[in-house]
């Protein structure tokens, strides 16, 4: 008899489950709900259905690592030339936070590259070296409009040299023109930030700040004594107050092509209208999950920085760097 009872109970439960599965979603919308310790319990007739709460995600974190290597080896080559090798690598890390009316976006970019060519003085020479850290915190005051504060810090990692050939010499010479935190640029700004996200994870942001402090740092004593990068000779820091505009774009141009760029403009109140310009652009073209081609462009103009020319004179000039890399790129 017990066996028959268990069989009947089992069949009854199976029938009840089938009945619940056959009911449409509209019935659930009319069901009674009870919340106990954060969990939602739905009462549908005399049945109890457990509905787990979906946890909200406030942080988005990730990054990209890229590496490209080039080598040319020549031996008894009648057309002439020199053996050379080149390496370029970059790391991008980001962490973005958004909850209610608060946002906090942080990005770190580190790039380094070198080239080695046989048969020349100083065969190994740096081709790429930059460190950029940007962090922005904002509170929403209207749709897509925030009151934000941003920190922008830029420098390089290793010493930089200018290579030249003195008159009558047979080999190149070099002079040191930069180093870690020589220069370093730190900019703090507070203002209105328009920020919006579109489909395909496209993003645009622009912040205009009438309250901007910019600090030029030259920690190397010899460069400081020479008044390099606009500091007063002998001083390590030059402080300026002014107005700034910073904008960034991250967009999917085509299916396998993405463009990221940021522009930073700063004008000192004492010389209003004379802009310090920093522009960075990266076009990434994915061949597959790991193989990518990157076109990187950096443009800098600062009227207080004088660039030494080949003829020995110094003048204001646009600094331009353009790199085309084909190699490994890993998103994480």
PLY file of the C-alpha trace (Angstrom):
ply
format ascii 1.0
element vertex 332
property float x
property float y
property float z
element edge 331
property int vertex1
property int vertex2
end_header
0.00 0.00 0.00
2.84 2.40 0.77
4.30 1.77 -2.65
0.99 2.63 -4.32
0.71 5.78 -2.19
4.17 7.01 -3.20
3.42 6.39 -6.87
0.20 8.41 -6.64
1.97 11.27 -4.85
4.70 11.35 -7.49
2.19 11.48 -10.36
0.30 14.29 -8.62
3.45 16.38 -8.24
4.43 15.82 -11.87
1.02 16.99 -12.98
1.27 20.09 -10.82
4.70 21.02 -12.28
3.39 20.61 -15.81
0.44 22.84 -14.95
2.79 25.57 -13.64
4.99 25.34 -16.75
1.99 25.70 -18.99
0.80 28.96 -17.43
1.75 32.08 -19.38
3.93 34.92 -18.17
0.89 37.14 -17.78
-0.19 35.09 -14.77
3.16 35.83 -13.10
2.56 39.55 -13.47
-0.66 39.11 -11.45
0.96 36.95 -8.80
1.44 38.06 -5.19
5.07 38.75 -4.21
6.82 38.70 -0.86
10.37 39.92 -0.21
12.25 38.15 2.60
15.89 39.16 3.35
16.35 40.56 -0.13
14.96 37.49 -1.95
11.74 37.74 -3.94
9.11 35.00 -3.44
6.22 34.82 -5.92
2.91 33.30 -4.75
1.03 31.85 -7.72
-2.17 30.27 -6.40
-1.08 27.92 -3.65
2.43 27.52 -5.16
5.60 29.29 -4.06
8.11 30.28 -6.75
11.59 31.53 -5.86
12.84 34.43 -8.03
16.53 35.29 -7.41
17.49 38.97 -7.40
19.75 39.99 -10.29
22.85 41.66 -8.86
23.65 45.04 -10.40
27.15 45.59 -11.78
28.61 49.00 -11.04
32.22 48.43 -12.20
33.47 47.79 -15.74
37.14 46.79 -15.83
39.44 45.64 -18.59
42.38 46.46 -20.76
44.54 45.66 -23.75
48.11 44.51 -24.25
49.85 44.78 -27.61
53.27 43.72 -28.80
54.93 44.02 -32.21
58.42 42.90 -33.22
60.28 43.56 -36.45
63.63 42.17 -37.57
65.77 42.64 -40.69
68.91 40.48 -41.02
71.39 41.15 -43.86
74.56 39.29 -44.74
76.64 40.02 -47.85
73.66 41.91 -49.26
74.69 43.56 -52.54
71.89 46.15 -52.43
73.26 47.55 -49.19
71.50 48.30 -45.92
71.91 47.41 -42.27
70.50 44.73 -40.01
67.95 46.08 -37.57
65.33 45.05 -35.06
62.47 46.94 -33.47
60.08 46.36 -30.61
56.98 48.27 -29.61
54.66 47.41 -26.75
51.70 49.03 -25.03
49.40 48.45 -22.08
45.96 49.98 -21.52
44.00 49.50 -18.28
40.61 50.99 -17.43
38.14 50.88 -14.55
34.78 52.66 -14.89
32.21 53.01 -12.10
28.60 54.12 -12.43
25.90 54.04 -9.76
22.82 56.24 -9.55
24.04 59.78 -10.31
27.77 59.13 -9.76
30.47 58.20 -12.28
34.18 57.54 -11.84
36.27 56.73 -14.94
39.98 55.89 -14.75
42.41 55.01 -17.56
46.13 54.19 -17.59
48.15 54.01 -20.83
51.81 52.96 -20.97
53.74 52.63 -24.25
57.38 51.83 -24.93
59.34 51.11 -28.10
62.96 50.86 -29.24
64.97 50.29 -32.39
68.40 48.68 -32.77
70.49 49.08 -35.91
73.98 47.73 -36.45
76.80 49.87 -37.73
75.95 53.11 -35.97
76.94 54.80 -32.75
74.43 54.17 -29.98
72.82 51.25 -31.89
69.79 51.00 -29.54
67.55 54.06 -29.55
64.16 54.76 -28.04
61.26 55.30 -30.44
58.24 55.46 -28.14
57.87 56.25 -24.44
54.82 57.70 -22.71
52.82 57.30 -19.51
49.31 58.76 -19.31
46.97 58.53 -16.31
43.50 60.11 -16.43
40.87 59.85 -13.69
37.50 61.64 -13.68
34.78 61.76 -11.01
31.36 63.30 -11.66
27.87 63.84 -10.27
24.91 63.98 -12.64
23.04 67.29 -12.67
20.86 66.55 -15.73
20.60 63.90 -18.42
24.12 63.24 -19.82
25.48 66.32 -18.00
27.79 66.01 -14.99
29.70 68.27 -12.64
33.12 66.64 -12.85
36.67 66.86 -11.55
39.47 65.37 -13.63
43.14 64.60 -13.00
45.41 64.24 -16.05
49.05 63.18 -15.48
51.59 62.59 -18.28
55.29 61.77 -18.35
57.79 59.24 -19.73
59.60 56.26 -18.21
63.24 56.45 -19.35
65.80 59.00 -20.49
65.41 60.64 -23.87
68.26 61.77 -26.11
68.74 63.91 -29.18
71.15 62.36 -31.66
73.29 64.56 -33.91
76.57 64.51 -35.80
78.98 67.32 -34.87
80.74 69.14 -37.68
83.75 67.16 -38.88
82.84 64.06 -36.81
82.43 60.61 -38.32
79.95 59.29 -35.74
76.84 60.56 -34.06
76.84 62.14 -30.62
73.92 62.56 -28.26
72.66 64.91 -25.57
70.07 64.16 -22.89
66.91 66.19 -23.31
64.34 64.46 -21.06
63.85 61.88 -18.31
61.25 60.48 -15.90
59.22 63.45 -14.57
61.39 65.71 -16.71
59.04 66.76 -17.98
55.91 65.67 -16.14
52.57 67.38 -16.67
49.82 67.31 -14.05
46.52 69.00 -14.80
43.55 69.28 -12.42
40.27 70.63 -13.74
36.70 71.09 -12.51
33.78 71.89 -14.78
30.82 70.67 -16.79
31.09 67.27 -18.43
28.83 66.04 -21.24
29.05 62.26 -21.45
26.95 59.82 -23.45
27.05 56.15 -24.47
25.66 54.83 -27.72
25.11 51.38 -29.21
28.12 49.16 -30.01
29.68 50.51 -26.81
30.43 53.85 -28.52
31.23 56.69 -26.13
31.75 60.44 -26.27
32.81 62.78 -23.49
33.70 66.48 -23.31
34.54 68.50 -20.21
35.08 72.25 -20.18
36.66 73.74 -17.10
37.19 77.42 -16.27
39.02 76.30 -13.12
42.13 74.43 -14.24
45.52 74.14 -12.58
48.44 72.92 -14.68
51.82 71.97 -13.22
54.96 71.39 -15.30
57.47 69.27 -13.38
61.21 69.05 -14.18
62.95 66.98 -11.50
66.28 66.62 -13.29
68.63 69.31 -11.93
70.59 69.89 -15.14
67.42 70.33 -17.19
65.93 72.53 -14.47
68.99 74.80 -14.44
68.66 75.16 -18.21
65.03 76.26 -17.84
63.81 73.34 -19.96
60.10 72.96 -20.75
59.26 76.47 -19.63
60.22 76.28 -15.94
62.11 79.14 -14.32
65.83 78.21 -14.35
66.66 76.45 -11.10
63.01 75.70 -10.28
61.45 72.22 -10.44
57.77 73.14 -10.84
55.93 75.72 -12.89
52.31 76.34 -11.80
49.71 77.88 -14.12
45.99 78.68 -13.83
43.72 78.75 -16.83
40.85 77.24 -18.79
40.80 73.80 -20.41
38.77 71.63 -22.74
39.17 67.85 -22.74
37.27 65.50 -25.01
37.44 61.80 -25.87
35.76 59.49 -28.35
35.62 55.71 -28.60
33.72 54.45 -31.63
33.34 51.40 -33.85
34.13 52.71 -37.34
33.60 49.38 -39.09
33.09 45.79 -37.98
36.78 45.18 -37.22
37.99 48.79 -36.92
37.79 50.85 -33.73
38.98 54.43 -33.18
39.89 55.93 -29.83
41.07 59.51 -29.48
41.42 62.19 -26.84
42.13 65.91 -27.16
43.27 68.20 -24.34
43.51 71.98 -24.76
44.78 74.37 -22.09
45.19 78.15 -22.10
46.86 80.14 -19.34
44.83 83.15 -18.12
47.97 85.29 -18.40
48.29 84.44 -22.11
44.68 83.64 -22.95
44.31 82.22 -26.44
47.74 80.57 -26.62
46.87 76.88 -26.44
48.81 73.89 -25.15
47.63 71.01 -27.34
47.77 67.28 -26.59
46.14 64.94 -29.11
46.27 61.13 -29.05
44.67 58.81 -31.59
44.64 55.01 -31.89
43.04 53.14 -34.78
42.83 49.38 -34.14
42.15 46.98 -37.01
41.57 43.41 -35.86
42.58 40.56 -38.16
41.36 37.98 -35.64
41.13 37.60 -31.88
44.87 38.06 -31.32
46.37 39.65 -34.45
45.88 43.41 -34.85
47.20 46.40 -36.75
47.43 49.67 -34.81
47.96 53.17 -36.13
48.95 55.49 -33.28
49.32 59.25 -33.63
50.48 61.72 -30.98
50.53 65.49 -31.56
51.83 67.98 -28.99
52.27 71.75 -29.16
53.48 73.92 -26.27
54.80 77.40 -27.00
57.05 77.24 -23.95
58.89 74.17 -25.26
61.67 74.94 -27.75
62.83 72.09 -29.98
66.51 72.01 -30.94
67.01 71.78 -34.70
69.76 70.10 -36.71
71.44 73.44 -37.37
71.84 74.04 -33.63
69.04 76.59 -33.27
65.92 76.10 -31.14
62.37 77.06 -31.99
58.75 76.34 -31.21
57.46 73.42 -33.26
54.68 70.87 -33.47
55.78 67.55 -32.01
54.41 64.66 -34.05
54.74 60.92 -33.55
53.19 58.32 -35.83
53.49 54.54 -35.36
52.12 51.68 -37.44
52.29 48.33 -35.64
51.32 44.86 -36.76
51.46 42.27 -34.01
49.70 40.63 -31.10
46.85 42.39 -29.34
45.01 40.84 -26.38
41.85 42.28 -24.81
41.00 41.33 -21.23
0 1
1 2
2 3
3 4
4 5
5 6
6 7
7 8
8 9
9 10
10 11
11 12
12 13
13 14
14 15
15 16
16 17
17 18
18 19
19 20
20 21
21 22
22 23
23 24
24 25
25 26
26 27
27 28
28 29
29 30
30 31
31 32
32 33
33 34
34 35
35 36
36 37
37 38
38 39
39 40
40 41
41 42
42 43
43 44
44 45
45 46
46 47
47 48
48 49
49 50
50 51
51 52
52 53
53 54
54 55
55 56
56 57
57 58
58 59
59 60
60 61
61 62
62 63
63 64
64 65
65 66
66 67
67 68
68 69
69 70
70 71
71 72
72 73
73 74
74 75
75 76
76 77
77 78
78 79
79 80
80 81
81 82
82 83
83 84
84 85
85 86
86 87
87 88
88 89
89 90
90 91
91 92
92 93
93 94
94 95
95 96
96 97
97 98
98 99
99 100
100 101
101 102
102 103
103 104
104 105
105 106
106 107
107 108
108 109
109 110
110 111
111 112
112 113
113 114
114 115
115 116
116 117
117 118
118 119
119 120
120 121
121 122
122 123
123 124
124 125
125 126
126 127
127 128
128 129
129 130
130 131
131 132
132 133
133 134
134 135
135 136
136 137
137 138
138 139
139 140
140 141
141 142
142 143
143 144
144 145
145 146
146 147
147 148
148 149
149 150
150 151
151 152
152 153
153 154
154 155
155 156
156 157
157 158
158 159
159 160
160 161
161 162
162 163
163 164
164 165
165 166
166 167
167 168
168 169
169 170
170 171
171 172
172 173
173 174
174 175
175 176
176 177
177 178
178 179
179 180
180 181
181 182
182 183
183 184
184 185
185 186
186 187
187 188
188 189
189 190
190 191
191 192
192 193
193 194
194 195
195 196
196 197
197 198
198 199
199 200
200 201
201 202
202 203
203 204
204 205
205 206
206 207
207 208
208 209
209 210
210 211
211 212
212 213
213 214
214 215
215 216
216 217
217 218
218 219
219 220
220 221
221 222
222 223
223 224
224 225
225 226
226 227
227 228
228 229
229 230
230 231
231 232
232 233
233 234
234 235
235 236
236 237
237 238
238 239
239 240
240 241
241 242
242 243
243 244
244 245
245 246
246 247
247 248
248 249
249 250
250 251
251 252
252 253
253 254
254 255
255 256
256 257
257 258
258 259
259 260
260 261
261 262
262 263
263 264
264 265
265 266
266 267
267 268
268 269
269 270
270 271
271 272
272 273
273 274
274 275
275 276
276 277
277 278
278 279
279 280
280 281
281 282
282 283
283 284
284 285
285 286
286 287
287 288
288 289
289 290
290 291
291 292
292 293
293 294
294 295
295 296
296 297
297 298
298 299
299 300
300 301
301 302
302 303
303 304
304 305
305 306
306 307
307 308
308 309
309 310
310 311
311 312
312 313
313 314
314 315
315 316
316 317
317 318
318 319
319 320
320 321
321 322
322 323
323 324
324 325
325 326
326 327
327 328
328 329
329 330
330 331
